[in-house]
Amino acid sequence: MGITDIDDKIVKKCLEQKVSSSELSKKYELEFFRDMKMLNVLEPDFVLRVTDHMPQIIHFIDKLIENNHAYVSEQGRCR
């Protein structure tokens, strides 16, 4: 199962609540898994978090741009 533990909405909420992204994401992740357990949904065999794979994601995006399958917007590339 993939967990998006960082994105623009999470960053915005962290700034509003003055908490770290990991703290906020973990809170919602625990709530999610608690809800899934209450619904008798089986636990995933693996949980992959975006923040654990950022170098690979950046490399993948760079390759998309390099191969003209994506482009850099007027705001530019974030690094």
C-alpha positions as CSV (number, residue, x, y, z in Angstrom):
1,M,0.0,0.0,0.0
2,G,1.3,3.4,-0.9
3,I,0.9,6.2,1.6
4,T,1.2,9.9,0.5
5,D,2.7,11.4,3.6
6,I,3.7,14.7,2.0
7,D,2.0,16.9,-0.5
8,D,0.9,20.5,-0.8
9,K,-2.2,20.0,1.4
10,I,-0.2,18.4,4.1
11,V,2.4,21.2,4.0
12,K,-0.3,23.9,4.2
13,K,-1.9,22.2,7.2
14,C,1.4,21.8,8.9
15,L,2.1,25.5,8.6
16,E,-1.4,26.3,9.9
17,Q,-1.1,23.9,12.9
18,K,2.6,24.6,13.5
19,V,3.5,20.8,13.5
20,S,5.9,18.8,11.5
21,S,4.8,17.0,8.3
22,S,5.8,13.6,9.8
23,E,3.8,14.3,13.0
24,L,0.7,15.3,11.0
25,S,1.0,12.5,8.5
26,K,1.5,9.8,11.2
27,K,-1.6,11.0,13.0
28,Y,-3.8,10.6,9.9
29,E,-2.1,7.3,8.9
30,L,-2.9,5.8,12.4
31,E,-6.5,7.0,12.1
32,F,-6.8,5.5,8.6
33,F,-5.5,2.1,9.7
34,R,-7.7,2.2,12.8
35,D,-10.7,2.8,10.6
36,M,-9.7,0.0,8.2
37,K,-9.4,-2.4,11.1
38,M,-12.9,-1.4,12.3
39,L,-14.2,-2.2,8.8
40,N,-12.4,-5.6,8.9
41,V,-10.1,-4.7,6.0
42,L,-7.0,-6.9,5.9
43,E,-3.7,-5.1,6.7
44,P,-1.4,-4.6,3.7
45,D,1.7,-6.8,3.4
46,F,3.8,-3.7,2.8
47,V,3.4,0.0,3.4
48,L,5.4,2.4,1.3
49,R,5.6,6.1,2.2
50,V,6.4,8.8,-0.3
51,T,9.0,10.4,2.0
52,D,11.0,7.1,2.1
53,H,11.4,7.2,-1.7
54,M,12.0,10.9,-2.5
55,P,15.3,10.4,-4.4
56,Q,13.7,7.8,-6.6
57,I,10.7,9.9,-7.3
58,I,12.8,12.9,-8.2
59,H,14.9,10.8,-10.5
60,F,11.8,9.4,-12.2
61,I,10.4,12.9,-12.7
62,D,13.8,14.1,-14.1
63,K,13.7,11.2,-16.6
64,L,10.1,12.1,-17.6
65,I,11.2,15.7,-18.3
66,E,14.4,14.5,-20.1
67,N,12.3,12.3,-22.4
68,N,9.8,15.0,-23.1
69,H,7.0,13.2,-21.3
70,A,6.7,16.0,-18.8
71,Y,7.7,19.7,-18.6
72,V,8.8,22.3,-16.2
73,S,6.1,24.9,-15.5
74,E,6.5,28.7,-15.3
75,Q,7.0,28.3,-11.5
76,G,10.0,26.1,-12.2
77,R,11.3,22.9,-10.7
78,C,11.2,22.5,-6.9
79,R,14.4,21.1,-5.3
